[in-house]
Amino acid sequence: MSDADITAAETLFSQGRPAEALTITARLVREPRPSHQALATHAFVLKALRRADEALAFNEQATRDYAQSPIAWHNLAATLGDLGRAEAAIPALKQAFALGLDRGATWHVYARSLLATGALDEAEQAYREALRRPPLTLEAAGELANVIWMRRGDMAAAQTVLDEAFRTGGPAGPLVIAKARLFEAAGDLESSARLLSAAVERMPGELVVLLAAAQSAIELGFRNEGWELAKTAERMAPDEPAVLNQLAIAELARGAPGEALAVAQRGLAIAPDHQSLIGWAAAAARAAGDPLYEQLYDYDAFVGVYEIETPAGWPTLTAYLADLATALRRMHPYEQHPFHQSIRHGSQTMQPLTPSTDPVLGAFFAAVDKPIRAHMKRLGEGRDPFRRRNAEDYRFDTAWSVLLRPGGFHKDHFHPLGWISSAFYVETPEGALDTAEKQGWIRFGRPPVELDPPMPAAHYVRPKPGRLVLFPSYMWHGTEPFTTDERRMTIAFDAVPVSDGS
């Protein structure tokens, strides 16, 4: 191995060519005794390709071959955390600390691991330790603010974390957006809008702030202001998909669906799998009476409703769902919804579910395999953005659980990183489901912005314990609020296609 090989792989990766970088690193780790750097770089590239399960073996090899390297132990812990194995990550982190590593990044991984195991007080302290050490990261500050908000609903304390991160050199634009989302989560849309408007004045070249301010203005009904901000962003970055996405929203909000559809299609020519652009193209097509809407939102073909079979080891599905609910409740210790997600009046698990060693959760992922494969077979092939991605196989990208309390709902949203998304019902608010308002039902087709004329939901599915609903990740979906004194517990996951040999 030469330093030039590592440099070449890193250069390819920085150029957005991770598969080519992997070709180099794979050759390096096949040498009789690969260097620590080769092992670390290979694992890093695998993780970037969302293949953390494969990266783990190389991180483990590094801790065997270079046991006195604290970085090796940090890397192992980080990958274990990515795989949802927080309990195994904690001893690796303690070994890194014992070998002298005292970096903010390591404390950050430690905080995440503690959070995932339910050690919430210790996790908060670890986050604070991470923020005391350079370089300060937006992720650590945002996660600590989120934990404080979810645990206690303490807006002042959560804001203080973000403000202190700004004072100590954190990235201004993203921190402003995080604070604006915190206001929004607390229901204070006007403060969120004022904050973003002031940020645009102070940071006129900050594209992410401009886009956030445009969306905020549109959501408050200031459609012309939102459109003007989106047009400013377009002048700054005319070929950026996120900019074209925001401009499509603004055009649709101001009553120009034809222009919105044209802008969305411009964006899709650049980024054909951009889930938000697909969703807004569908909404614009619906408003314009364009047949593209029926192609993208073919509810009969694309939305599948399945009942899972009773997993092996349980006498009945009811018995299994009771055990599943018990396992999931332990993962819902929070009083408030996360400020960066779609749920309101509920909680969401903060650790990935797919790699869990809990046999109850393992049985869930085994049980949904059959309906997922049946859905893929039913979809077949096609040229539309959903079916053209249908491949020989799939893998779970991520999974989480949501617990809604009375008054709870999901804002209309989409899943940016998925292909097939889902809702699986563990517990449902039975007293609410038969109301005229379809309380607690999942709805499809209503975008998250008020339009003139309104665009109501076009399709509904009634929840039922043991029911799995599968649909395109780009499809707008939300939940009708329920008012009964009940709870609604779900598991959601995103699946992505895997071609043979990839």
C-alpha positions in Angstrom: 0.0 0.0 0.0 1.2 3.5 -0.7 0.0 6.8 0.6 -0.8 7.7 -3.0 -3.4 4.9 -3.1 -5.2 6.3 0.0 -5.0 9.8 -1.4 -6.5 8.6 -4.7 -9.4 6.9 -2.9 -10.0 10.0 -0.8 -10.0 12.2 -3.9 -12.5 10.0 -5.7 -14.7 10.0 -2.6 -14.6 13.8 -2.4 -15.6 14.0 -6.1 -18.7 12.0 -5.3 -17.4 8.8 -6.7 -17.5 6.4 -3.7 -17.9 3.2 -5.8 -14.6 3.9 -7.5 -13.0 4.8 -4.2 -14.2 1.4 -2.9 -12.4 -0.4 -5.7 -9.1 1.0 -4.5 -9.7 0.4 -0.7 -11.0 -3.1 -1.3 -7.7 -4.0 -3.0 -5.7 -2.4 -0.1 -7.6 -4.4 2.6 -6.8 -7.6 0.8 -3.1 -7.2 1.5 -1.6 -9.6 4.1 -1.5 -6.9 6.8 -3.5 -3.9 5.7 -2.6 -0.6 7.4 -4.8 1.0 10.0 -5.5 3.8 7.5 -6.5 1.4 4.7 -9.0 -0.4 7.1 -10.4 2.9 8.3 -10.8 4.3 4.8 -12.4 1.2 3.4 -14.9 1.1 6.3 -15.6 4.8 5.9 -16.4 4.4 2.2 -18.6 1.3 2.9 -20.6 3.3 5.4 -21.0 6.2 3.0 -22.5 3.6 0.6 -24.9 2.7 3.4 -23.2 -0.7 3.9 -22.4 -0.3 7.6 -22.9 -4.0 8.2 -20.0 -4.8 5.9 -17.9 -1.9 7.3 -18.1 -3.4 10.8 -15.8 -6.4 10.0 -13.0 -4.0 9.0 -13.4 -1.8 12.1 -13.2 -5.0 14.2 -10.1 -6.1 12.4 -8.5 -2.7 13.1 -9.1 -3.1 16.8 -7.5 -6.5 16.7 -4.5 -5.5 14.6 -4.0 -2.0 16.2 -5.4 -2.5 19.6 -3.5 0.5 21.1 -5.1 2.9 18.6 -7.9 4.9 20.2 -9.1 5.9 16.8 -9.7 2.3 15.9 -11.9 1.9 19.0 -13.7 5.1 18.1 -14.4 3.9 14.6 -15.7 0.6 15.8 -18.0 2.3 18.3 -19.3 4.7 15.6 -20.2 1.8 13.3 -21.8 -0.2 16.1 -23.9 2.9 16.8 -24.9 3.2 13.2 -26.0 -0.4 13.3 -28.2 0.2 16.4 -25.8 -1.8 18.7 -25.4 0.9 21.3 -24.8 -1.4 24.2 -21.8 -2.9 22.4 -20.5 0.6 21.4 -20.2 1.8 24.9 -17.3 -0.5 26.0 -15.5 0.4 22.8 -15.8 4.1 23.6 -14.6 3.5 27.1 -11.5 1.8 25.6 -10.9 4.8 23.4 -11.2 7.1 26.4 -8.8 4.9 28.4 -6.3 5.1 25.5 -6.3 8.9 25.8 -8.8 9.9 23.2 -10.7 13.1 24.3 -12.3 14.5 21.2 -15.7 16.1 20.8 -16.6 13.5 18.1 -16.0 10.6 20.4 -18.1 12.2 23.2 -20.8 12.7 20.6 -20.8 9.0 19.7 -20.9 8.2 23.4 -23.9 10.6 23.9 -25.8 8.9 21.1 -25.0 5.5 22.5 -26.2 6.4 26.0 -29.3 7.9 24.5 -30.1 4.7 22.6 -29.8 2.6 25.8 -32.1 4.9 27.7 -29.4 6.5 30.0 -30.9 9.9 29.3 -29.3 11.9 32.1 -25.9 10.5 31.2 -26.5 11.2 27.5 -27.3 14.9 28.2 -24.0 15.2 30.1 -22.0 13.5 27.3 -23.5 15.9 24.8 -22.4 18.8 26.9 -18.9 17.3 27.0 -18.9 17.0 23.2 -19.8 20.6 22.9 -17.0 21.7 25.2 -14.4 20.2 22.8 -13.6 21.5 19.3 -14.7 21.3 16.6 -18.2 22.1 17.6 -20.7 20.3 15.4 -24.2 21.3 14.5 -25.3 17.7 14.9 -24.3 17.6 18.6 -25.9 20.9 19.4 -29.1 20.1 17.6 -29.4 16.7 19.1 -28.9 18.0 22.7 -31.5 20.7 22.1 -33.9 18.1 20.7 -33.3 15.8 23.7 -34.0 18.6 26.2 -37.2 19.6 24.2 -38.4 16.0 24.0 -37.7 15.1 27.6 -39.1 18.3 29.3 -40.6 20.6 26.7 -38.2 23.3 28.0 -38.0 25.8 25.1 -35.7 28.2 27.0 -33.2 25.5 27.8 -33.2 24.0 24.3 -32.8 27.5 22.8 -29.8 28.2 25.1 -28.0 25.2 23.7 -28.4 26.5 20.1 -27.5 30.0 21.1 -24.4 28.9 22.9 -23.3 26.9 19.9 -23.6 30.0 17.8 -21.6 32.1 20.2 -18.8 29.5 20.2 -18.4 29.3 16.5 -21.1 26.9 15.3 -22.5 27.3 11.7 -24.9 30.2 11.8 -27.2 29.2 9.0 -28.0 25.7 10.1 -28.3 26.7 13.7 -30.8 29.4 12.8 -32.8 26.8 10.9 -32.7 24.4 13.9 -34.0 27.2 16.2 -36.7 28.0 13.7 -37.8 24.4 13.7 -37.8 24.4 17.5 -40.3 27.3 17.5 -42.4 25.5 14.9 -42.5 22.3 16.9 -43.8 24.4 19.9 -46.5 25.8 17.7 -45.0 29.3 17.4 -44.9 29.7 13.6 -44.7 33.5 13.8 -41.5 33.5 15.8 -40.1 30.9 13.5 -40.9 33.2 10.5 -39.5 36.3 12.2 -36.3 34.5 13.0 -35.8 33.3 9.4 -36.7 36.7 7.9 -34.1 38.4 10.1 -31.5 35.7 9.2 -32.1 36.4 5.5 -31.3 40.1 6.1 -28.1 39.3 8.0 -27.0 36.4 5.8 -28.2 37.2 2.3 -25.8 34.7 0.7 -26.8 31.7 2.9 -28.9 29.5 0.5 -30.3 27.1 3.1 -31.6 30.1 5.2 -33.2 31.6 2.1 -35.0 28.4 1.3 -36.2 27.9 4.8 -37.5 31.5 5.0 -39.3 31.0 1.7 -41.1 27.8 3.0 -41.9 29.5 6.3 -43.5 32.5 4.5 -45.6 30.2 2.3 -46.8 28.2 5.3 -47.9 31.4 7.0 -49.8 32.4 3.8 -47.4 35.1 2.6 -47.2 33.5 -0.8 -45.8 36.4 -2.8 -43.0 36.9 -0.3 -42.2 33.1 -0.4 -42.1 33.2 -4.2 -39.8 36.2 -4.2 -37.4 34.5 -1.8 -37.5 31.3 -4.0 -36.8 33.4 -7.1 -33.8 35.0 -5.3 -32.5 31.5 -4.5 -33.0 30.5 -8.2 -30.8 33.4 -9.3 -28.1 32.2 -6.9 -28.2 28.5 -7.8 -30.4 27.9 -10.9 -29.5 24.2 -11.2 -29.7 23.2 -7.6 -32.5 20.6 -7.1 -33.4 21.9 -3.6 -33.8 25.4 -5.1 -36.0 24.2 -7.9 -38.0 22.2 -5.4 -38.7 25.3 -3.3 -39.6 27.3 -6.4 -42.0 24.7 -7.5 -43.7 24.9 -4.1 -43.9 28.7 -4.4 -45.3 28.6 -7.9 -48.0 26.1 -6.8 -48.8 28.1 -3.7 -49.4 31.3 -5.7 -51.8 29.5 -8.0 -49.5 28.8 -11.0 -49.6 25.0 -11.3 -48.3 24.9 -14.9 -45.2 26.9 -13.9 -44.8 24.7 -10.8 -44.9 21.5 -12.9 -42.4 22.9 -15.4 -40.0 23.9 -12.6 -40.4 20.5 -10.9 -39.6 18.7 -14.2 -36.5 20.9 -14.6 -35.4 19.6 -11.2 -36.2 16.0 -12.0 -34.1 16.2 -15.2 -31.2 16.9 -12.9 -32.1 14.6 -10.0 -34.6 12.0 -11.2 -35.0 10.2 -7.9 -35.5 13.4 -5.8 -38.5 12.3 -3.7 -39.7 15.8 -2.9 -39.5 17.0 -6.5 -41.6 13.9 -7.5 -44.2 14.7 -4.8 -44.5 18.3 -5.8 -44.6 17.4 -9.5 -47.6 15.2 -8.7 -49.3 17.9 -6.7 -48.7 20.5 -9.5 -50.0 18.0 -12.1 -53.1 17.3 -10.1 -53.8 21.1 -9.8 -53.1 21.6 -13.6 -55.2 18.5 -14.6 -52.1 16.9 -16.1 -52.2 13.1 -16.6 -48.8 12.9 -14.8 -50.7 12.9 -11.5 -52.4 9.6 -12.2 -49.1 8.1 -13.3 -47.4 9.1 -10.1 -50.3 8.7 -7.7 -51.9 5.4 -8.9 -53.3 4.5 -5.5 -54.7 1.2 -6.6 -51.4 0.0 -8.0 -48.9 1.7 -5.6 -50.6 1.6 -2.2 -50.7 -1.9 -0.8 -52.5 -3.0 2.3 -51.4 -6.3 3.9 -52.0 -8.3 7.1 -48.9 -9.9 8.5 -48.8 -13.6 9.6 -48.3 -14.6 13.2 -44.5 -14.8 13.7 -43.2 -18.2 14.8 -43.1 -18.6 18.5 -46.3 -16.8 19.3 -49.7 -18.6 19.5 -51.7 -15.7 18.0 -51.1 -12.4 16.2 -52.7 -10.6 19.2 -50.2 -12.2 21.6 -47.3 -11.1 19.4 -48.6 -7.5 19.0 -48.9 -7.3 22.8 -45.3 -8.3 23.2 -44.2 -5.9 20.4 -46.1 -3.0 22.1 -44.4 -3.8 25.4 -40.9 -3.8 23.7 -41.6 -0.5 21.9 -43.0 1.3 25.0 -39.6 1.0 26.7 -38.2 3.0 23.7 -40.7 5.9 24.1 -39.6 7.8 27.3 -40.2 11.3 25.8 -42.9 13.8 26.6 -42.6 15.8 23.4 -42.3 15.1 19.6 -38.9 15.7 18.0 -38.6 19.2 16.5 -37.3 17.9 13.1 -40.0 15.3 12.3 -43.6 15.3 11.2 -45.3 14.0 14.3 -47.2 16.2 16.8 -48.4 15.3 20.3 -46.4 12.1 20.5 -43.0 10.6 20.6 -40.6 8.9 18.2 -37.8 6.4 19.0 -34.3 7.8 18.7 -32.5 4.6 17.8 -32.6 2.4 14.7 -34.8 -0.6 15.0 -33.6 -2.8 12.1 -30.4 -4.1 13.8 -32.0 -4.7 17.2 -31.1 -8.0 18.9 -34.5 -8.1 20.6 -36.2 -11.2 19.3 -39.6 -9.5 19.3 -38.3 -6.8 16.9 -36.4 -9.4 14.9 -39.7 -11.2 14.4 -41.3 -8.1 13.0 -38.8 -7.6 10.3 -39.0 -11.3 9.4 -42.8 -11.0 9.3 -43.0 -8.0 6.9 -40.6 -9.6 4.4 -43.3 -11.6 2.7 -45.7 -8.7 2.1 -42.8 -6.5 0.9 -41.8 -9.0 -1.7 -45.4 -9.6 -2.7 -45.8 -5.8 -3.1 -42.6 -5.7 -5.3 -44.0 -8.5 -7.5 -47.4 -6.8 -7.7 -45.7 -3.5 -8.8 -43.9 -5.1 -11.7 -41.8 -3.1 -14.1 -42.6 0.4 -15.5 -41.0 3.6 -16.6 -42.5 5.8 -13.8 -40.2 6.9 -11.0 -41.6 4.3 -8.6 -41.6 1.1 -10.7 -38.4 1.8 -12.7 -36.5 1.3 -9.4 -38.0 -2.1 -8.8 -35.1 -4.5 -8.5 -34.4 -8.1 -7.6 -34.2 -7.4 -3.9 -34.6 -4.8 -1.2 -33.0 -3.8 2.1 -34.3 -1.8 5.1 -32.7 1.7 5.1 -34.1 2.8 8.4 -36.9 2.0 10.8 -38.5 3.8 13.8 -41.6 3.7 16.0 -44.1 6.5 16.7 -46.4 6.7 19.7 -49.3 9.3 19.3 -51.3 10.5 22.3 -54.8 12.1 22.2 -54.7 14.9 19.7 -51.8 13.4 18.0 -51.2 13.3 14.2 -48.6 13.4 11.5 -48.2 16.5 9.4 -48.3 15.6 5.7 -44.8 14.7 4.6 -42.7 12.3 2.4 -39.6 10.2 3.1 -36.6 11.7 1.3 -34.3 8.6 1.4 -36.7 5.8 0.8 -38.2 3.9 -2.1 -41.0 2.0 -0.4 -42.3 3.5 2.8 -44.6 2.0 5.3 -47.0 2.3 8.3 -47.4 -0.8 10.5 -50.1 -0.6 13.2 -49.2 -2.1 16.6 -52.0 -0.3 18.6 -54.8 1.8 17.2 -57.4 4.2 18.7 -60.4 2.0 18.1 -62.9 4.5 19.5 -61.7 7.1 17.0 -61.5 5.1 13.8 -65.2 5.0 13.0 -65.8 8.7 13.3 -67.0 10.7 10.3 -63.6 12.5 10.2 -61.7 9.2 9.9 -59.8 10.1 13.0 -56.5 8.2 13.2 -56.6 7.1 9.6 -53.6 7.5 7.3 -54.3 9.8 4.4 -52.6 10.3 1.0 -52.3 13.1 -1.5 -52.6 16.2 0.5 -49.5 18.4 0.3 -48.3 20.2 3.4 -49.1 23.7 2.2 -52.5 25.3 2.0 -53.4 25.9 -1.6 -56.1 27.9 -3.4 -58.2 26.0 -4.3 -57.5 23.5 -1.5 -56.1 20.1 -2.4 -57.6 17.6 0.0 -56.5 14.0 0.6 -57.5 11.7 -2.2 -57.0 8.3 -0.5 -57.4 6.9 3.0 -56.5 3.6 4.7 -58.1 2.5 8.0 -55.6 1.3 10.6 -55.9 -2.1 12.1 -53.5 -3.9 14.5 -51.3 -6.1 12.4 -51.9 -4.2 9.2 -49.0 -3.1 7.0 -49.5 -0.2 4.5 -46.8 0.2 1.8 -46.6 3.1 -0.6 -44.1 5.2 -2.6 -41.7 7.3 -0.4 -42.5 10.4 -2.5 -46.2 10.2 -1.9 -47.6 12.8 0.5 -49.1 11.2 3.6 -50.3 12.2 7.0 -52.6 11.2 9.8 -56.0 12.6 10.7 -55.9 13.8 14.3 -57.8 11.7 16.9 -59.4 13.1 20.0 -60.3 10.0 22.0 -58.3 9.1 25.1 -56.4 6.4 23.4 -52.9 5.8 21.9 -51.8 5.0 18.4 -48.5 3.0 18.1 -46.8 2.3 14.8 -43.6 1.1 13.3 -42.5 2.8 10.0 -39.6 1.8 7.8 -38.1 2.8 4.5 -37.0 0.1 2.1 -34.6 0.7 -0.9 -34.0 -1.4 -3.9 -31.0 -3.7 -4.2 -30.0 -5.1 -7.6 -28.4 -8.5 -8.0 -24.7 -8.1 -7.4 -24.8 -4.5 -6.0 
